[in-house]
Amino acid sequence: MLSAAVHFASIPFPWVAGIVGIVIGSAKRSPLVRFHAMRTLLQEVVGILITATVVLTSLALSIPKLGPILQGQWQDVDWWGIIIKSVIVWLGLAAFGLWNTVISLHQGMKCLSQEDWGGRGLLDRTARRLAGAQESVLPRELA
């Protein structure tokens, strides 16, 4: 239940849910709760890296368009290009946020139905390692 609560709470409070989950998981000596808390924190770090990359790329593509604006040549500005690029970037960021919410809901529901130690992916392996999960508690296919 606590593992699922960490995922559900990570939707409105991504950093707080992960940190509180680690504290509670440590107090209860539950490597499973610590694993899910670490997983939510690592997913948030990955999300920030992706968002920062998209925003910085968008800004880098916008800087050359500033020349005519700074020179007062407003009629030479490609306003439609700027608007379309901005809308695409913001829609992409909104879709990424929605995807992140759906993943958190899915992982929380999965925790309610079974003991979930993640998969073989890098993020899950790193979360298990940081949570201090002993191989003796892991399913045979992950140990």
BABA-193041 format. One line per 5 residues: their letters; for each residue x, y, z of C-alpha. Coordinates in Angstrom, 2 decimals. Example, Ala and Ser with C-alpha at 12.3 -4.5 7.8 and 13.67 -1.06 7.14 Angstrom:
<fidrens>
as	12.30,-4.50,7.80 | 13.67,-1.06,7.14
</fidrens>
This chain:
<fidrens>
mlsaa	0.00,0.00,0.00 | 2.81,2.42,0.85 | 4.54,1.77,-2.49 | 1.32,2.62,-4.33 | 0.83,5.71,-2.16
vhfas	4.29,6.95,-3.17 | 3.36,6.70,-6.87 | -0.04,8.34,-6.41 | 1.41,11.15,-4.29 | 4.17,11.72,-6.86
ipfpw	1.61,13.12,-9.31 | 0.93,16.36,-7.41 | 4.11,16.29,-5.25 | 6.89,14.55,-7.23 | 9.90,15.41,-5.07
vagiv	8.10,15.38,-1.73 | 6.51,11.96,-2.34 | 9.87,10.40,-3.18 | 11.66,11.89,-0.19 | 8.86,11.04,2.25
givig	8.73,7.53,0.74 | 12.43,7.03,1.39 | 12.07,8.22,4.98 | 9.04,5.99,5.65 | 10.60,3.04,3.82
sakrs	13.74,3.40,5.92 | 11.76,3.69,9.16 | 9.70,0.60,8.31 | 12.80,-1.19,6.95 | 10.98,-1.81,3.68
plvrf	13.27,-2.06,0.66 | 10.19,-2.27,-1.59 | 8.91,1.15,-0.46 | 12.42,2.62,-0.75 | 12.69,1.16,-4.27
hamrt	9.44,2.79,-5.39 | 10.41,6.10,-3.77 | 13.78,6.00,-5.55 | 12.03,5.09,-8.79 | 9.77,8.16,-8.54
llqev	12.75,10.42,-7.79 | 14.77,9.02,-10.69 | 11.78,9.42,-13.03 | 11.52,13.05,-11.93 | 15.22,13.62,-12.66
vgili	14.81,12.08,-16.13 | 11.71,14.22,-16.69 | 13.59,17.38,-15.79 | 16.47,16.46,-18.09 | 14.10,15.85,-21.00
tatvv	12.18,19.06,-20.34 | 15.39,21.11,-20.05 | 16.69,19.63,-23.30 | 13.48,20.51,-25.16 | 13.36,24.05,-23.75
ltsla	17.05,24.74,-24.44 | 16.74,23.38,-27.98 | 13.70,25.56,-28.56 | 15.55,28.62,-27.28 | 18.58,27.82,-29.42
lsipk	16.35,27.66,-32.49 | 14.66,30.95,-31.54 | 17.80,33.05,-31.03 | 18.52,33.54,-34.78 | 14.98,34.92,-35.18
lgpil	15.77,37.74,-32.73 | 18.01,39.59,-35.21 | 15.24,41.37,-37.14 | 13.36,42.10,-33.91 | 16.41,43.74,-32.31
qgqwq	17.03,45.79,-35.44 | 13.45,47.06,-35.46 | 12.54,45.21,-38.67 | 9.26,43.81,-37.37 | 7.93,43.21,-40.88
dvdww	10.75,40.71,-41.56 | 9.90,38.53,-38.57 | 8.41,35.12,-39.35 | 5.64,35.34,-36.77 | 3.86,32.18,-37.94
giiik	7.07,30.17,-37.64 | 7.62,31.43,-34.10 | 4.01,30.74,-33.08 | 3.93,27.25,-34.63 | 7.25,26.26,-33.04
svivw	6.10,27.53,-29.66 | 2.79,25.68,-29.86 | 4.54,22.45,-30.87 | 7.01,22.72,-28.00 | 4.30,23.44,-25.40
lglaa	2.04,20.67,-26.70 | 5.00,18.28,-26.56 | 5.74,19.28,-22.96 | 2.07,18.86,-22.03 | 2.01,15.41,-23.66
fglwn	5.14,14.45,-21.73 | 3.53,15.60,-18.47 | 0.40,13.57,-19.26 | 2.53,10.51,-20.07 | 4.37,10.91,-16.77
tvisl	1.04,11.08,-14.90 | -0.30,7.97,-16.65 | 2.92,6.05,-15.85 | 2.64,7.03,-12.17 | -0.99,5.88,-12.06
hqgmk	-0.10,2.60,-13.79 | 2.78,1.89,-11.42 | 0.63,2.73,-8.41 | -2.16,0.40,-9.56 | 0.40,-2.33,-10.24
clsqe	1.72,-1.94,-6.67 | -1.79,-2.41,-5.31 | -2.25,-5.72,-7.12 | 1.18,-7.33,-6.67 | 4.68,-6.91,-5.31
dwggr	6.48,-5.03,-8.08 | 10.26,-4.78,-8.23 | 10.33,-3.21,-11.68 | 12.09,-4.65,-14.69 | 15.58,-5.00,-16.07
glldr	15.79,-1.39,-17.32 | 18.54,0.99,-16.21 | 16.20,3.15,-14.14 | 14.77,0.17,-12.23 | 18.19,-1.39,-11.67
tarrl	19.54,1.92,-10.37 | 16.52,2.41,-8.10 | 16.93,-1.11,-6.66 | 20.62,-0.50,-6.05 | 20.02,2.90,-4.38
agaqe	17.19,1.44,-2.27 | 19.53,-1.25,-0.98 | 17.36,-4.13,-2.17 | 19.13,-7.40,-1.38 | 19.09,-10.04,-4.08
svlpr	17.40,-12.41,-1.65 | 14.17,-10.33,-1.75 | 14.10,-9.96,-5.54 | 12.25,-12.32,-7.86 | 14.50,-14.93,-9.48
ela	14.44,-13.25,-12.93 | 15.79,-9.96,-11.47 | 18.34,-11.35,-9.00
</fidrens>
